[in-house]
């Protein structure tokens, strides 16, 4: 299973972490990859911490469990750093991507000694600029694609445009805002 990329998402109910994980699985599948995208369910409600997962591979994926030792972690809501050990099991040679407007030097002390790469993006800023509302999942999706390298930017953008065209067929005005959010996020992740 060494060619499998494993990603764990941490967010709150209603922020779109589950949707982003499923979208990533969908677009990776469209490029010929083997994929898994799934949430971990419990008694979640709006605002409660949730976890979602992705596995992406060039070959069959034969493991069907939660992801305990991911290469990448996405934190959609930085307040989770205070209550959830988001770096548990995160591989040193991987990376964490955090939605925050703070410099990473302020965030690192909250990562329980994690020594790998830390990336930040202000998904609120990107989302408000591109969509006029706060939807953090779209910018976070582009950020993890860039950081993980699971697919190149052009392929990702083309597949996302096709996915949005299908998903928002009755609301085409939403497509351009979401595409703009993806483009901005690729450039904003630090």
Backbone as JSON Lines, residues from 0, in Angstrom:
{"i":0,"aa":"X","n":[0.81,-1.2,0.0],"ca":[0.0,0.0,0.0],"c":[0.85,1.26,0.0]}
{"i":1,"aa":"X","n":[2.11,1.16,-0.38],"ca":[2.99,2.32,-0.29],"c":[2.65,3.42,-1.28]}
{"i":2,"aa":"X","n":[1.88,3.14,-2.32],"ca":[1.54,4.19,-3.28],"c":[0.21,4.85,-2.97]}
{"i":3,"aa":"X","n":[-0.37,4.55,-1.84],"ca":[-1.65,5.13,-1.43],"c":[-1.4,6.42,-0.66]}
{"i":4,"aa":"X","n":[-2.07,7.49,-1.08],"ca":[-2.02,8.75,-0.34],"c":[-3.23,8.77,0.59]}
{"i":5,"aa":"X","n":[-2.97,8.98,1.88],"ca":[-4.05,9.01,2.86],"c":[-4.16,10.42,3.46]}
{"i":6,"aa":"X","n":[-5.4,10.93,3.46],"ca":[-5.68,12.27,3.95],"c":[-6.79,12.19,5.0]}
{"i":7,"aa":"X","n":[-6.58,12.87,6.13],"ca":[-7.61,12.95,7.15],"c":[-8.06,14.41,7.27]}
{"i":8,"aa":"X","n":[-9.38,14.61,7.26],"ca":[-9.98,15.93,7.36],"c":[-10.58,16.11,8.75]}
{"i":9,"aa":"X","n":[-10.35,17.29,9.35],"ca":[-10.98,17.66,10.61],"c":[-11.77,18.94,10.39]}
{"i":10,"aa":"X","n":[-13.03,18.91,10.73],"ca":[-13.86,20.1,10.59],"c":[-14.99,20.05,11.6]}
{"i":11,"aa":"X","n":[-15.95,20.89,11.38],"ca":[-17.16,20.91,12.21],"c":[-18.35,20.66,11.29]}
{"i":12,"aa":"X","n":[-19.37,20.03,11.85],"ca":[-20.57,19.74,11.08],"c":[-21.1,21.01,10.43]}
{"i":13,"aa":"X","n":[-21.33,20.97,9.13],"ca":[-21.85,22.11,8.4],"c":[-20.79,22.92,7.67]}
{"i":14,"aa":"X","n":[-19.51,22.63,7.89],"ca":[-18.45,23.39,7.22],"c":[-18.03,22.78,5.88]}
{"i":15,"aa":"X","n":[-18.5,21.59,5.58],"ca":[-18.21,21.0,4.29],"c":[-16.99,20.1,4.21]}
{"i":16,"aa":"X","n":[-16.43,19.67,5.34],"ca":[-15.27,18.77,5.29],"c":[-15.64,17.46,4.62]}
{"i":17,"aa":"X","n":[-16.8,16.92,4.97],"ca":[-17.26,15.67,4.34],"c":[-17.45,15.88,2.85]}
{"i":18,"aa":"X","n":[-18.09,16.97,2.47],"ca":[-18.33,17.26,1.06],"c":[-17.01,17.4,0.31]}
{"i":19,"aa":"X","n":[-16.03,18.08,0.9],"ca":[-14.74,18.26,0.26],"c":[-14.04,16.92,0.06]}
{"i":20,"aa":"X","n":[-14.09,16.04,1.06],"ca":[-13.46,14.72,0.94],"c":[-14.13,13.91,-0.17]}
{"i":21,"aa":"X","n":[-15.46,14.0,-0.27],"ca":[-16.17,13.27,-1.32],"c":[-15.89,13.87,-2.7]}
{"i":22,"aa":"X","n":[-15.79,15.2,-2.78],"ca":[-15.44,15.85,-4.06],"c":[-14.04,15.45,-4.51]}
{"i":23,"aa":"X","n":[-13.09,15.43,-3.57],"ca":[-11.73,15.02,-3.92],"c":[-11.72,13.59,-4.45]}
{"i":24,"aa":"X","n":[-12.45,12.71,-3.79],"ca":[-12.53,11.32,-4.27],"c":[-13.13,11.28,-5.67]}
{"i":25,"aa":"X","n":[-14.17,12.05,-5.9],"ca":[-14.84,12.07,-7.2],"c":[-13.91,12.55,-8.31]}
{"i":26,"aa":"X","n":[-13.22,13.67,-8.09],"ca":[-12.36,14.18,-9.17],"c":[-11.13,13.28,-9.37]}
{"i":27,"aa":"X","n":[-10.61,12.7,-8.31],"ca":[-9.48,11.77,-8.47],"c":[-9.93,10.53,-9.24]}
{"i":28,"aa":"X","n":[-11.14,10.04,-8.96],"ca":[-11.68,8.89,-9.69],"c":[-11.81,9.21,-11.18]}
{"i":29,"aa":"X","n":[-12.23,10.43,-11.48],"ca":[-12.39,10.84,-12.88],"c":[-11.07,10.85,-13.64]}
{"i":30,"aa":"X","n":[-9.95,10.93,-12.91],"ca":[-8.63,10.92,-13.57],"c":[-8.05,9.5,-13.64]}
{"i":31,"aa":"X","n":[-8.84,8.5,-13.25],"ca":[-8.39,7.13,-13.35],"c":[-7.8,6.55,-12.08]}
{"i":32,"aa":"X","n":[-7.85,7.27,-11.0],"ca":[-7.3,6.78,-9.73],"c":[-8.31,5.87,-9.03]}
{"i":33,"aa":"X","n":[-7.8,5.05,-8.13],"ca":[-8.63,4.29,-7.21],"c":[-8.8,5.17,-5.98]}
{"i":34,"aa":"X","n":[-10.01,5.25,-5.46],"ca":[-10.27,6.22,-4.4],"c":[-11.18,5.68,-3.32]}
{"i":35,"aa":"X","n":[-11.08,6.32,-2.17],"ca":[-12.06,6.19,-1.09],"c":[-12.24,7.59,-0.52]}
{"i":36,"aa":"X","n":[-13.47,7.94,-0.24],"ca":[-13.78,9.2,0.42],"c":[-14.96,8.94,1.33]}
{"i":37,"aa":"X","n":[-14.77,9.13,2.63],"ca":[-15.85,8.77,3.55],"c":[-15.72,9.54,4.86]}
{"i":38,"aa":"X","n":[-16.85,9.81,5.5],"ca":[-16.84,10.46,6.81],"c":[-16.86,9.42,7.91]}
{"i":39,"aa":"X","n":[-16.5,9.84,9.11],"ca":[-16.67,9.01,10.3],"c":[-17.89,9.57,11.02]}
{"i":40,"aa":"X","n":[-18.9,8.75,11.13],"ca":[-20.15,9.23,11.72],"c":[-20.28,8.82,13.16]}
{"i":41,"aa":"X","n":[-20.9,9.67,13.9],"ca":[-21.28,9.45,15.29],"c":[-22.52,10.29,15.5]}
{"i":42,"aa":"X","n":[-22.72,10.77,16.68],"ca":[-23.89,11.61,16.95],"c":[-23.64,13.07,16.58]}
{"i":43,"aa":"X","n":[-23.04,13.32,15.39],"ca":[-22.68,14.68,15.0],"c":[-23.91,15.54,14.8]}
{"i":44,"aa":"X","n":[-23.69,16.81,15.03],"ca":[-24.71,17.81,14.76],"c":[-23.98,19.05,14.25]}
{"i":45,"aa":"X","n":[-24.73,20.01,13.79],"ca":[-24.14,21.24,13.27],"c":[-23.17,21.81,14.31]}
{"i":46,"aa":"X","n":[-21.93,22.04,13.89],"ca":[-20.93,22.63,14.77],"c":[-20.1,21.65,15.56]}
{"i":47,"aa":"X","n":[-20.51,20.38,15.61],"ca":[-19.73,19.37,16.35],"c":[-18.53,18.91,15.51]}
{"i":48,"aa":"X","n":[-17.43,18.54,16.15],"ca":[-16.27,18.06,15.4],"c":[-16.61,16.81,14.58]}
{"i":49,"aa":"X","n":[-16.13,16.78,13.34],"ca":[-16.3,15.62,12.47],"c":[-14.95,15.28,11.83]}
{"i":50,"aa":"X","n":[-14.85,14.06,11.35],"ca":[-13.66,13.6,10.66],"c":[-14.09,12.95,9.36]}
{"i":51,"aa":"X","n":[-13.32,13.2,8.31],"ca":[-13.56,12.56,7.01],"c":[-12.21,12.1,6.48]}
{"i":52,"aa":"X","n":[-12.24,11.22,5.5],"ca":[-11.01,10.58,5.03],"c":[-10.99,10.44,3.52]}
{"i":53,"aa":"X","n":[-9.75,10.41,2.98],"ca":[-9.52,10.07,1.57],"c":[-8.36,9.1,1.47]}
{"i":54,"aa":"X","n":[-8.52,8.14,0.59],"ca":[-7.4,7.33,0.12],"c":[-7.42,7.47,-1.39]}
{"i":55,"aa":"X","n":[-6.23,7.72,-1.97],"ca":[-6.11,7.88,-3.42],"c":[-4.9,7.08,-3.85]}
{"i":56,"aa":"X","n":[-5.08,6.25,-4.89],"ca":[-4.01,5.34,-5.3],"c":[-4.08,5.07,-6.8]}
{"i":57,"aa":"X","n":[-2.94,4.63,-7.34],"ca":[-2.89,4.18,-8.74],"c":[-3.28,2.71,-8.87]}
{"i":58,"aa":"X","n":[-3.38,2.01,-7.75],"ca":[-3.74,0.59,-7.76],"c":[-4.9,0.35,-6.79]}
{"i":59,"aa":"X","n":[-5.43,-0.86,-6.83],"ca":[-6.55,-1.21,-5.95],"c":[-6.25,-0.86,-4.5]}
{"i":60,"aa":"X","n":[-7.28,-0.41,-3.8],"ca":[-7.17,-0.13,-2.37],"c":[-7.93,-1.24,-1.66]}
{"i":61,"aa":"X","n":[-7.22,-2.01,-0.86],"ca":[-7.85,-3.17,-0.21],"c":[-8.11,-2.95,1.27]}
{"i":62,"aa":"X","n":[-7.77,-1.8,1.79],"ca":[-8.0,-1.47,3.19],"c":[-9.32,-0.7,3.27]}
{"i":63,"aa":"X","n":[-10.14,-1.07,4.25],"ca":[-11.42,-0.4,4.45],"c":[-11.58,-0.08,5.93]}
{"i":64,"aa":"X","n":[-10.86,0.96,6.36],"ca":[-10.92,1.38,7.76],"c":[-10.68,2.88,7.81]}
{"i":65,"aa":"X","n":[-10.84,3.43,9.0],"ca":[-10.46,4.82,9.18],"c":[-8.96,4.95,8.94]}
{"i":66,"aa":"X","n":[-8.49,6.18,8.84],"ca":[-7.07,6.42,8.58],"c":[-6.43,6.91,9.88]}
{"i":67,"aa":"X","n":[-5.49,6.14,10.37],"ca":[-4.86,6.45,11.65],"c":[-3.49,7.08,11.5]}
{"i":68,"aa":"X","n":[-2.8,6.83,10.38],"ca":[-1.46,7.36,10.15],"c":[-1.39,8.03,8.78]}
{"i":69,"aa":"X","n":[-2.08,9.16,8.62],"ca":[-2.15,9.8,7.31],"c":[-0.85,10.51,6.93]}
{"i":70,"aa":"X","n":[-0.69,10.7,5.62],"ca":[0.4,11.55,5.14],"c":[0.02,13.02,5.28]}
{"i":71,"aa":"X","n":[-1.29,13.29,5.17],"ca":[-1.77,14.68,5.18],"c":[-2.98,14.82,6.08]}
{"i":72,"aa":"X","n":[-3.04,15.97,6.74],"ca":[-4.21,16.33,7.56],"c":[-4.67,17.71,7.13]}
{"i":73,"aa":"X","n":[-5.99,17.86,7.01],"ca":[-6.61,19.15,6.69],"c":[-7.44,19.57,7.89]}
{"i":74,"aa":"X","n":[-7.21,20.78,8.39],"ca":[-7.98,21.31,9.51],"c":[-8.82,22.48,8.97]}
{"i":75,"aa":"X","n":[-10.12,22.24,8.85],"ca":[-11.02,23.23,8.27],"c":[-11.37,24.32,9.28]}
{"i":76,"aa":"X","n":[-11.29,24.01,10.57],"ca":[-11.63,24.97,11.62],"c":[-10.52,24.98,12.66]}
{"i":77,"aa":"X","n":[-9.77,26.09,12.72],"ca":[-8.6,26.13,13.6],"c":[-8.95,26.0,15.08]}
{"i":78,"aa":"X","n":[-10.2,26.26,15.47],"ca":[-10.57,26.1,16.89],"c":[-10.45,24.64,17.33]}
{"i":79,"aa":"X","n":[-10.45,23.73,16.38],"ca":[-10.28,22.3,16.71],"c":[-8.89,22.01,17.27]}
{"i":80,"aa":"X","n":[-7.93,22.88,16.99],"ca":[-6.57,22.67,17.51],"c":[-6.56,22.67,19.03]}
{"i":81,"aa":"X","n":[-7.54,23.34,19.65],"ca":[-7.63,23.42,21.1],"c":[-8.23,22.17,21.73]}
{"i":82,"aa":"X","n":[-9.01,21.39,20.96],"ca":[-9.76,20.27,21.55],"c":[-9.46,18.91,20.93]}
{"i":83,"aa":"X","n":[-8.94,18.89,19.72],"ca":[-8.69,17.64,19.01],"c":[-7.2,17.55,18.68]}
{"i":84,"aa":"X","n":[-6.6,16.41,18.95],"ca":[-5.18,16.21,18.6],"c":[-5.11,15.87,17.11]}
{"i":85,"aa":"X","n":[-5.18,16.89,16.28],"ca":[-5.26,16.69,14.83],"c":[-4.0,16.07,14.24]}
{"i":86,"aa":"X","n":[-2.89,16.15,14.94],"ca":[-1.64,15.59,14.42],"c":[-1.41,14.14,14.84]}
{"i":87,"aa":"X","n":[-2.31,13.54,15.6],"ca":[-2.14,12.14,16.01],"c":[-1.92,11.26,14.77]}
{"i":88,"aa":"X","n":[-0.82,10.53,14.77],"ca":[-0.52,9.6,13.68],"c":[-0.01,10.25,12.41]}
{"i":89,"aa":"X","n":[-0.01,11.57,12.33],"ca":[0.43,12.26,11.11],"c":[1.92,12.01,10.89]}
{"i":90,"aa":"X","n":[2.24,11.51,9.7],"ca":[3.62,11.16,9.39],"c":[4.5,12.4,9.3]}
{"i":91,"aa":"X","n":[5.72,12.27,9.81],"ca":[6.68,13.38,9.8],"c":[6.98,13.88,8.39]}
{"i":92,"aa":"X","n":[6.97,12.97,7.43],"ca":[7.28,13.38,6.05],"c":[6.03,13.84,5.3]}
{"i":93,"aa":"X","n":[4.94,13.97,6.0],"ca":[3.71,14.48,5.41],"c":[3.56,15.96,5.69]}
{"i":94,"aa":"X","n":[2.3,16.4,5.83],"ca":[2.05,17.82,6.07],"c":[0.65,18.02,6.63]}
{"i":95,"aa":"X","n":[0.48,19.16,7.3],"ca":[-0.83,19.57,7.79],"c":[-1.17,20.91,7.14]}
{"i":96,"aa":"X","n":[-2.43,21.06,6.74],"ca":[-2.92,22.3,6.14],"c":[-4.02,22.83,7.06]}
{"i":97,"aa":"X","n":[-3.85,24.07,7.53],"ca":[-4.76,24.64,8.53],"c":[-5.41,25.91,7.99]}
{"i":98,"aa":"X","n":[-6.71,26.0,8.16],"ca":[-7.46,27.21,7.82],"c":[-7.29,28.2,8.96]}
{"i":99,"aa":"X","n":[-6.5,29.24,8.73],"ca":[-6.25,30.26,9.76],"c":[-5.76,31.54,9.09]}
{"i":100,"aa":"X","n":[-5.98,32.64,9.78],"ca":[-5.4,33.91,9.32],"c":[-4.13,34.23,10.1]}
{"i":101,"aa":"X","n":[-3.73,33.34,10.99],"ca":[-2.53,33.55,11.8],"c":[-1.29,33.03,11.07]}
{"i":102,"aa":"X","n":[-0.12,33.61,11.37],"ca":[1.11,33.06,10.8],"c":[1.37,31.67,11.4]}
{"i":103,"aa":"X","n":[2.01,30.82,10.64],"ca":[2.19,29.45,11.12],"c":[3.01,29.38,12.39]}
{"i":104,"aa":"X","n":[3.84,30.38,12.66],"ca":[4.63,30.4,13.89],"c":[3.73,30.45,15.13]}
{"i":105,"aa":"X","n":[2.55,31.04,15.0],"ca":[1.6,31.08,16.11],"c":[0.84,29.76,16.26]}
{"i":106,"aa":"X","n":[0.74,29.02,15.2],"ca":[-0.03,27.77,15.18],"c":[0.82,26.59,15.66]}
{"i":107,"aa":"X","n":[2.08,26.57,15.31],"ca":[2.95,25.42,15.6],"c":[2.91,24.96,17.07]}
{"i":108,"aa":"X","n":[2.89,25.87,18.06],"ca":[2.82,25.41,19.46],"c":[1.56,24.6,19.78]}
{"i":109,"aa":"X","n":[0.52,24.73,18.99],"ca":[-0.72,23.99,19.23],"c":[-0.72,22.6,18.59]}
{"i":110,"aa":"X","n":[0.37,22.24,17.93],"ca":[0.41,20.99,17.17],"c":[1.09,19.85,17.93]}
{"i":111,"aa":"X","n":[1.21,19.96,19.23],"ca":[1.68,18.87,20.1],"c":[3.01,18.27,19.66]}
{"i":112,"aa":"X","n":[3.94,19.14,19.25],"ca":[5.28,18.68,18.9],"c":[5.43,18.16,17.48]}
{"i":113,"aa":"X","n":[4.41,18.29,16.64],"ca":[4.53,17.81,15.26],"c":[5.69,18.52,14.58]}
{"i":114,"aa":"X","n":[6.56,17.72,13.93],"ca":[7.78,18.26,13.34],"c":[7.76,18.32,11.82]}
{"i":115,"aa":"X","n":[6.64,17.94,11.19],"ca":[6.56,17.95,9.74],"c":[6.19,19.32,9.19]}
{"i":116,"aa":"X","n":[5.84,19.34,7.93],"ca":[5.51,20.6,7.25],"c":[4.14,21.1,7.68]}
{"i":117,"aa":"X","n":[4.07,22.42,7.86],"ca":[2.83,23.08,8.26],"c":[2.5,24.14,7.21]}
{"i":118,"aa":"X","n":[1.3,24.04,6.64],"ca":[0.83,25.02,5.66],"c":[-0.41,25.69,6.22]}
{"i":119,"aa":"X","n":[-0.57,26.97,5.86],"ca":[-1.76,27.69,6.29],"c":[-2.42,28.36,5.09]}
{"i":120,"aa":"X","n":[-3.71,28.59,5.23],"ca":[-4.47,29.34,4.24],"c":[-5.63,30.01,4.97]}
{"i":121,"aa":"X","n":[-5.91,31.24,4.61],"ca":[-7.04,31.95,5.18],"c":[-8.24,31.67,4.27]}
{"i":122,"aa":"X","n":[-8.9,30.55,4.53],"ca":[-10.03,30.13,3.69],"c":[-11.21,31.09,3.81]}
{"i":123,"aa":"X","n":[-11.32,31.76,4.95],"ca":[-12.4,32.76,5.11],"c":[-12.19,33.89,4.11]}
{"i":124,"aa":"X","n":[-10.98,34.42,4.06],"ca":[-10.66,35.52,3.15],"c":[-10.92,35.12,1.7]}
{"i":125,"aa":"X","n":[-10.44,33.95,1.31],"ca":[-10.62,33.47,-0.06],"c":[-12.1,33.29,-0.36]}
{"i":126,"aa":"X","n":[-12.8,32.64,0.53],"ca":[-14.22,32.35,0.33],"c":[-15.06,33.61,0.21]}
{"i":127,"aa":"X","n":[-14.84,34.56,1.09],"ca":[-15.61,35.82,1.05],"c":[-15.3,36.56,-0.26]}
{"i":128,"aa":"X","n":[-14.02,36.6,-0.65],"ca":[-13.64,37.31,-1.87],"c":[-14.23,36.66,-3.12]}
{"i":129,"aa":"X","n":[-14.27,35.34,-3.15],"ca":[-14.71,34.63,-4.35],"c":[-16.21,34.35,-4.37]}
{"i":130,"aa":"X","n":[-16.79,34.08,-3.19],"ca":[-18.18,33.63,-3.13],"c":[-19.12,34.6,-2.41]}
{"i":131,"aa":"X","n":[-18.54,35.55,-1.7],"ca":[-19.36,36.5,-0.95],"c":[-19.9,35.94,0.36]}
{"i":132,"aa":"X","n":[-19.6,34.68,0.65],"ca":[-20.02,34.03,1.89],"c":[-18.89,33.11,2.34]}
{"i":133,"aa":"X","n":[-19.0,32.66,3.59],"ca":[-17.96,31.8,4.14],"c":[-18.29,30.33,3.94]}
{"i":134,"aa":"X","n":[-17.62,29.73,2.95],"ca":[-17.68,28.3,2.69],"c":[-16.24,27.81,2.65]}
{"i":135,"aa":"X","n":[-15.68,27.34,3.77],"ca":[-14.25,27.01,3.81],"c":[-13.85,25.78,3.02]}
{"i":136,"aa":"X","n":[-14.8,24.91,2.69],"ca":[-14.4,23.64,2.08],"c":[-13.77,23.79,0.7]}
{"i":137,"aa":"X","n":[-14.27,24.72,-0.12],"ca":[-13.72,24.87,-1.47],"c":[-12.25,25.31,-1.43]}
{"i":138,"aa":"X","n":[-11.91,26.36,-0.68],"ca":[-10.48,26.72,-0.61],"c":[-9.61,25.62,0.01]}
{"i":139,"aa":"X","n":[-10.13,24.93,1.02],"ca":[-9.34,23.88,1.67],"c":[-9.1,22.7,0.72]}
{"i":140,"aa":"X","n":[-10.06,22.43,-0.14],"ca":[-9.9,21.36,-1.13],"c":[-8.75,21.68,-2.07]}
{"i":141,"aa":"X","n":[-8.71,22.9,-2.59],"ca":[-7.61,23.28,-3.49],"c":[-6.28,23.27,-2.74]}
{"i":142,"aa":"X","n":[-6.29,23.71,-1.49],"ca":[-5.05,23.76,-0.71],"c":[-4.46,22.36,-0.53]}
{"i":143,"aa":"X","n":[-5.29,21.37,-0.2],"ca":[-4.74,20.03,0.0],"c":[-4.3,19.4,-1.31]}
{"i":144,"aa":"X","n":[-4.97,19.7,-2.39],"ca":[-4.52,19.18,-3.69],"c":[-3.13,19.75,-4.01]}
{"i":145,"aa":"X","n":[-2.94,21.03,-3.76],"ca":[-1.62,21.64,-4.03],"c":[-0.55,21.03,-3.12]}
{"i":146,"aa":"X","n":[-0.84,20.95,-1.83],"ca":[0.16,20.48,-0.86],"c":[0.48,18.99,-1.08]}
{"i":147,"aa":"X","n":[-0.54,18.18,-1.31],"ca":[-0.32,16.74,-1.44],"c":[0.2,16.32,-2.81]}
{"i":148,"aa":"X","n":[-0.1,17.12,-3.83],"ca":[0.32,16.76,-5.19],"c":[-0.42,15.56,-5.76]}
{"i":149,"aa":"X","n":[-1.64,15.26,-5.25],"ca":[-2.37,14.09,-5.74],"c":[-2.76,14.22,-7.21]}
{"i":150,"aa":"X","n":[-2.82,15.46,-7.7],"ca":[-2.99,15.69,-9.13],"c":[-2.5,17.1,-9.44]}
{"i":151,"aa":"X","n":[-2.18,17.33,-10.71],"ca":[-1.67,18.65,-11.06],"c":[-2.82,19.66,-11.11]}
{"i":152,"aa":"X","n":[-2.47,20.91,-11.03],"ca":[-3.44,22.0,-10.93],"c":[-4.41,22.03,-12.11]}
{"i":153,"aa":"X","n":[-3.89,21.91,-13.31],"ca":[-4.74,22.0,-14.5],"c":[-5.76,20.86,-14.55]}
{"i":154,"aa":"X","n":[-5.33,19.65,-14.26],"ca":[-6.24,18.5,-14.24],"c":[-7.3,18.71,-13.17]}
{"i":155,"aa":"X","n":[-6.87,19.11,-11.99],"ca":[-7.8,19.35,-10.89],"c":[-8.84,20.4,-11.27]}
{"i":156,"aa":"X","n":[-8.39,21.51,-11.81],"ca":[-9.31,22.6,-12.16],"c":[-10.3,22.15,-13.24]}
{"i":157,"aa":"X","n":[-9.83,21.42,-14.23],"ca":[-10.73,20.92,-15.28],"c":[-11.77,19.96,-14.71]}
{"i":158,"aa":"X","n":[-11.33,19.05,-13.85],"ca":[-12.27,18.08,-13.26],"c":[-13.26,18.77,-12.31]}
{"i":159,"aa":"X","n":[-12.8,19.77,-11.58],"ca":[-13.7,20.49,-10.68],"c":[-14.73,21.29,-11.48]}
{"i":160,"aa":"X","n":[-14.33,21.9,-12.6],"ca":[-15.29,22.63,-13.43],"c":[-16.38,21.67,-13.91]}
{"i":161,"aa":"X","n":[-15.99,20.49,-14.35],"ca":[-16.97,19.49,-14.81],"c":[-17.87,19.05,-13.67]}
{"i":162,"aa":"X","n":[-17.29,18.85,-12.49],"ca":[-18.07,18.43,-11.33],"c":[-19.06,19.52,-10.93]}
{"i":163,"aa":"X","n":[-18.6,20.76,-10.88],"ca":[-19.48,21.88,-10.53],"c":[-20.58,22.06,-11.58]}
{"i":164,"aa":"X","n":[-20.24,21.88,-12.86],"ca":[-21.24,22.03,-13.92],"c":[-22.37,21.03,-13.73]}
{"i":165,"aa":"X","n":[-22.02,19.83,-13.27],"ca":[-23.05,18.81,-13.01],"c":[-23.8,19.14,-11.72]}
{"i":166,"aa":"X","n":[-23.06,19.43,-10.65],"ca":[-23.66,19.66,-9.33],"c":[-24.55,20.91,-9.32]}
{"i":167,"aa":"X","n":[-24.1,21.96,-10.01],"ca":[-24.83,23.23,-9.99],"c":[-25.5,23.53,-11.34]}
{"i":168,"aa":"X","n":[-25.97,22.48,-12.0],"ca":[-26.6,22.67,-13.32],"c":[-27.75,23.67,-13.26]}
{"i":169,"aa":"X","n":[-28.49,23.68,-12.17],"ca":[-29.62,24.61,-12.06],"c":[-29.21,25.97,-11.5]}
{"i":170,"aa":"X","n":[-27.94,26.09,-11.07],"ca":[-27.44,27.36,-10.54],"c":[-26.06,27.67,-11.14]}
{"i":171,"aa":"X","n":[-25.98,27.9,-12.45],"ca":[-24.67,28.09,-13.08],"c":[-23.88,29.28,-12.54]}
{"i":172,"aa":"X","n":[-24.55,30.25,-11.94],"ca":[-23.86,31.42,-11.39],"c":[-22.94,31.04,-10.24]}
{"i":173,"aa":"X","n":[-23.18,29.91,-9.61],"ca":[-22.36,29.46,-8.49],"c":[-21.02,28.89,-8.97]}
{"i":174,"aa":"X","n":[-20.99,28.41,-10.2],"ca":[-19.79,27.75,-10.72],"c":[-18.58,28.68,-10.75]}
{"i":175,"aa":"X","n":[-18.74,29.86,-11.29],"ca":[-17.59,30.76,-11.43],"c":[-17.03,31.19,-10.08]}
{"i":176,"aa":"X","n":[-17.89,31.43,-9.1],"ca":[-17.42,31.79,-7.77],"c":[-16.6,30.67,-7.15]}
{"i":177,"aa":"X","n":[-17.08,29.45,-7.3],"ca":[-16.34,28.3,-6.76],"c":[-15.02,28.09,-7.5]}
{"i":178,"aa":"X","n":[-15.02,28.29,-8.8],"ca":[-13.77,28.15,-9.56],"c":[-12.77,29.23,-9.14]}
{"i":179,"aa":"X","n":[-13.27,30.43,-8.92],"ca":[-12.4,31.52,-8.47],"c":[-11.82,31.2,-7.09]}
{"i":180,"aa":"X","n":[-12.64,30.63,-6.2],"ca":[-12.15,30.25,-4.88],"c":[-11.03,29.21,-4.98]}
{"i":181,"aa":"X","n":[-11.19,28.24,-5.88],"ca":[-10.15,27.22,-6.08],"c":[-8.85,27.86,-6.58]}
{"i":182,"aa":"X","n":[-8.96,28.73,-7.59],"ca":[-7.79,29.4,-8.15],"c":[-7.07,30.22,-7.08]}
{"i":183,"aa":"X","n":[-7.85,31.01,-6.34],"ca":[-7.24,31.86,-5.3],"c":[-6.57,31.0,-4.23]}
{"i":184,"aa":"X","n":[-7.18,29.89,-3.86],"ca":[-6.61,29.04,-2.81],"c":[-5.28,28.46,-3.23]}
{"i":185,"aa":"X","n":[-5.15,28.06,-4.49],"ca":[-3.86,27.53,-4.97],"c":[-2.76,28.58,-4.76]}
{"i":186,"aa":"X","n":[-3.1,29.85,-4.96],"ca":[-2.1,30.9,-4.83],"c":[-1.9,31.37,-3.4]}
{"i":187,"aa":"X","n":[-2.89,31.18,-2.53],"ca":[-2.85,31.7,-1.16],"c":[-2.23,30.74,-0.14]}
{"i":188,"aa":"X","n":[-2.2,29.44,-0.41],"ca":[-1.67,28.51,0.58],"c":[-0.19,28.8,0.8]}
{"i":189,"aa":"X","n":[0.2,28.86,2.09],"ca":[1.58,29.21,2.44],"c":[2.23,28.08,3.23]}
